[in-house]
Amino acid sequence: MTHMDYKDNTVYANVEDPESDIEQVDTGIDNSYVGPFDPNDIDVDISTVNLGSLLEQLEYNEIDLKPEFQRSSDVWNPIKKSRLIESILLGLPLPSFYFSEDPTSNKLIIVDGLQRLCALKDFWIDKTLNLVGMQFLTKMEGASYSDLDRTQIRRIKSLKVTLNTLRKSTPIKVKFVIFQRVNTAGEPLNPQEMRNALYQGNATRLLKDLAKSDYFKKVTGGRIKEKRMADCDFVNRFLSFYLRKEEYNGELDIFMNDTLSVVNEMDKSETEKIKQAFNTSMDVCYKLLGNTAFRRPNPDKPNQFLKINKAIFEVLSVSIARLSQTEQQVLIANKILFKKLIYELFTSSDFIKSVTSGTAKVPQVDFRFNYVNDVITKVLNNDK
């Protein structure tokens, strides 16, 4: 496939243009706890240290603040960051930090407290933060690290903080559950951000590569953003159902987690085949339906479409990817019939329910895959 500029032919006159262009639906399943687990699997080190020790680990890159992680999660504004520094200077206690040991690099991955670390890094290490919005230490308004005196530096470095570290011997599935439990303050990590932290390797590199694909951006019009790893979440869904649909049991988060474990064990030739399948599917979906491929027609506004729907993306992209090249070309040759039948399906009440209510339940997943495959089969048979 050749490189393309996805912006050239993307027109959105008939599509909603909200800040978030992803349809919010009810998955119908609470995946916040799975188990049972052996409590002996949990290995947590709890320590109280001076903040200066934590700052030193940040300075020497012993805490992994991955660039893509920071872009999606460093969301505090300068006032909020400044007030954290003010609280430290006032000697106020900070909430505990939670880390996970990376079994490969032995670095610490932040679980809870990322925004606090980003603020500290900006002020103490990068020296890019000037304090604003001071409520108590008003004389420090506009101050930077270089304006601190020795007493203030000593006060910051000597503040006691609690570190809770999940040792690398703790199984990844157990870590994920613990992430869910402790990750509640500030801007908590979403499941895809947690997966990114826990499943580093071939899998996370593949997610990012596919999320940056011109074919993916073209068919979605670039409307699925990098922020909070929304784009990688879509790709993770594709990988999961493309590789392992027959294994799906209704526990979506765990299913997506396990897929990353599987991909981490693959060699380069296997991941290259997946890239080809994904990009081809995105290309075919665009040729069939344009930039409305993963959207439902708006029932209240003729010729307009709703937001991008994850369940539709999942079922359509995977169903197309699983076809042979010949079958994909037949669909493209009969795209008028395909578009007619698929939009008839997308506006049927039963299908709408399957992509908006209880979307992660096995019967709903099976329903939409069966019906999309029925449409594909009708078009293929019509060509014979």
N, C-alpha and C positions, 0 to 999 in steps of 0.2 A: 504494500500500500504506500502511496506517496503522501508527503507532508501537505497539509492544507491549512488555510486560514479560516477558522470556523466562523469568523465574524462576517465574512464576505456576503453570504447568502441568507443570513439569519434575520427574519422579519417577525416582529412581535405585535403587529397591529391588532391581532385578534386574541391576545393572551393577557391575562391579568398581570400587573406589574407591581406587586407588593415588595416590601423589603425582604420578606422571607417567601420564597417561591416554592415551598414544599408543603403539600397538603397535610394538615394535622389529622391523624386518624386514631381510633381506639384499637390497640393491638389485642386487647381482651385477655392478656396474660401478664401476671406479675412475676417477673424473673428475678426479683430481688433476693431470692433465697433458693438454693438448690442443695441437695444433700441426700442422705446424711454424710457428715465428714467425721473423721477421727480427730478429736481435740488434740491428740499428740502430734498431729501434723503441723500445728501452729507453733512457729518458732519466732517469738518477738523479743527483741532487746529493747528495754526501756532505760533511758539514761537522762540525767540532768546535766547539762553542760553550760558553759558561758557562751553567750551569743557570738563572742569573738572566735570561738572554735568553729562554729557553723559558717561564719563569714570567711574564715580561712579556707574551709573546704570548698566554698563557692569560688573563691579567688583562684584556687589551684585546680578547678574543673573536676573536682571529685564528686560533685553533685550534678547529675545529668539533666540540664535544662535544654532539651533538644530544640533546635530552631523551629521545627514545625509545631512542636508542642507549645513553645512560647508564643508563636504567632496566634495560635488559636485560643490561648488561655490567659495571656497577659492582658487582662481587660480592665484593670484598675486605672482610673484617671489620676492626674497629678495630685489632686487634693486628697484623694483616698490614700495614695502612697505617702504623701507628706504627713498625714495624720498618724500613719503607722510609725514613722520616724519620731514624731512628736510624742507618741505614747511611750516609745522606748526611752527617750530622753527624760520622760517623767517617771520612769521606773515602773510603769504599769506592766502586769504580767501578760505574756502572749499565749494564745492557745497552743496546744501541743502540735508538733510537726510529725507527720507520718511519712516514712520512707519504705522503699522496697529495694533490697539488694539485687542488682543485676547479676545473674549467675555467670555471665560471660565476661563483662568488663569489671565487675566488682564495684562499680560506681553505685551511688545511691540515686534512685528514681523517686521523685517527689510524688506522694499520693495525696496528701492534704496539706495545704500551706503554700501552694505554688505562687499565688498572688503576693504573699508576704515576701517570699524569696526574690521574686522579680523586683519588688519595690526596694528591697535591701541591696540587690545587685545594682540597680539604677543609681542609688544614692552613694553606696559605699565603694563599689568596685568600678563601675563605668563612669561614675561622677557626672551623670547626665540629668540628674533631678535637682531642681531648685525648689525649696520648700514653699508651698503656697497654701493659703487657707488655714493658717495657724489659729487655733482657738485659745491656747494658754500661753505658748511661747511666742507671742506676737512679735517680739524683737527679732525673731529668727526668720521672719517673712522674707523670702527671696534668697535665703542662705543656701549654700551648697556644702559638700563635704569639706572643701578647703577652708571654709569659714569656721569649722569646729575648733574649739580650744581643747587642750589636753584633758580637762575635766570631763567635757562632753564625750570625747572619744572613749575615755575610760569607762564612763557610764554605759555607753552602748555596748562595749566589748564585755563588760562584766554582768550584763543582765542574764539571769538564769532562764534557760528554755528547756523544755522536755522534748526529747526525740524518741519516737517509737519506730523501730526498724524491723520490718519483716525480713528475716534472714532468707538467704537463697535456698535453704533446705526446705522452705515452705512450698508445697506444690502450687503451681500457677492457678489451678481452679480454686484452691483455698484462698489464695491472695485476692482473686477477683471478688469473692464474697466479702472478704474483709474490706477491700476497697469500697464496696457498696455501702458497708455499714459506717465507716469512719469518714467517708467523703461527703460531708454535709454542709460545711461552712463556706462562706464567701461565694465563689463561683465554682460549685462542685464539678468535677470531671464527669462528662457523660460517658456512656458505655464504650463508645468508639475511642475516646481519649484513653480510657483505662486499657482497652485492648492494645492501643499503640504503645503504652508504657510496658505492658507485660509480655508482648509477643514480638519483640524486636528481632529482626532477621530478614530472611527472604520474603516473608509475608508482608511485613510493614513496608518494605521497599517496593514490592509489587503493587500494593494498594496505592502508594503515592504516585508510582509511574502511571498506572491506569487512570487515576484521578486527574492527571495532567494531560492525558491523551487528547489530541485535537478532535478525535472522533466523538469522545464522550462530551467534550465541551460544545461541539457543534450541535449534536442532537438535543442537548439540554440548554443550548444558548448561553452557556456559561453561568446559568442561574443557580447552580448548586455550588455554594461557596466553600472555600477552604476553612473558614472560621468554624471552630469547634469540630473540625474534621467531618463535616457533613458530607463532603464529597467522598471521603474514604468509607463512610458508612454505606453509601450506595454501592460502591465497588465491593465491599465486604459481603454484602447481600448477594451480589451476582456470583462471586466466587463460591459462596456457601451452597447456593441452590444449583449452580452449574456443576459443581464437583460432587455434591453429596445429598442431593434432594431426597433420595430414597431413604436416607438415614434420619430425616427430620422428624422429631417427636414432639414438637410444640414448644420447646424451651429455646426461644430464638437467640437470646444472648449467649447461652452456652454453645449452641449450634455454631454461631459465628465465631466464638472463641476457638472451638475445636478445629474449625476450618483453617484458622491461622496456624495452629499447631501442625496440621497436615501439610500446609504449604511450606512451612519452615523446613520440612524434611525433604522437599523436592530439589532436584538438580536444575541447572539452568535450562536444559532442553525442555523440561516439563513446564517451567514458568513461561518460557517463550511461546509454547503452544497455547497457554492460557491467554497471554497477551494478544496473540493472533485471533483467538476465538472472541475475545472481548471487543477488540477494535472492529472486527468484521461485523459483529452483532450491532454495534453502535452505528456503523455505516449503513447496514441494511435497514435498520429501524428508521434512520433519517430518510433514506430513499423511499421508504414506504409511507411515512407519515410526517416527515418534516420535523419541525421543532415542537410539534404537539404530540409526539410519539407516546409520552408517558403521562398524558393528561386526559381527564374525562371531559367530554363536551359539557358546556354550561347549560343546564336544563332551562334556565331563565333567560338566556341571551343567545339566540341563534348565531351560529358561526363563531362563537367564542368558547374559550376553554378555561378550565379551572387550573389550580396549581399542580405541580409535578407530584405524582402519587408514587410512594415507594413500592407499594404492592404491585402496581402496574409495571413499574420499571423492572422489578424482580421477575415477574412472570413473562413479560414480553421479551426482555433481553435474553433471558435464559432459554426460553422456547426457541427463539431465533438462532441462538448460538449452537443449540443441539442439532440443528438441521445440517444436512450435507450442503456443500457449495452449490450443487445443481438445484436442490430444493430452494435455497435462498434466491437463486436467480429466477426460478419460476415465480416465486412470490413477487419479486420486483417487476417481472413482466406482466403480472396480473394485479398490480398495486391498486387499481381502481376498485376491483372487486374486493380485495383485501381490506381496503379502507372502509368500504361500505359495510362489510360484515363485522369488522372489529369495532366500529363505532356503534353499530347496532348492539353489539355485546356490551360495550362500555356504558350504554344508556339503559340496559335492562336492570330491573330492580334487584334481582338476585346477585348479579355481578357487582353492582354498586355496593351492596351489603358486604360482599366478600373482600372488597378493597378499602372499606371504611370502618367496619365494625368487626371486632374480634379477628383482625387480619393475621395474627400470628397463630391462631388455632389451626390444627391440622386439617379439619374439614374445610375450612375457608381456603387454605393454601391449595389443597387438592382440587377444590371446586374451580378456582380460577385457572389453574394449570390445565385441567381437563377441558374447560370451555375455550381457552385460547388455542389449545391444540386442535380442538374440533374446527375452529375457524381456519386454521392453517391447513388441516386435512381437506376441507371443502375446497379451498383455493387450489391446492395441489391436484386434487381429483378433477377439478373443472378444466385443468389444462390437458388432461389425457384424452 
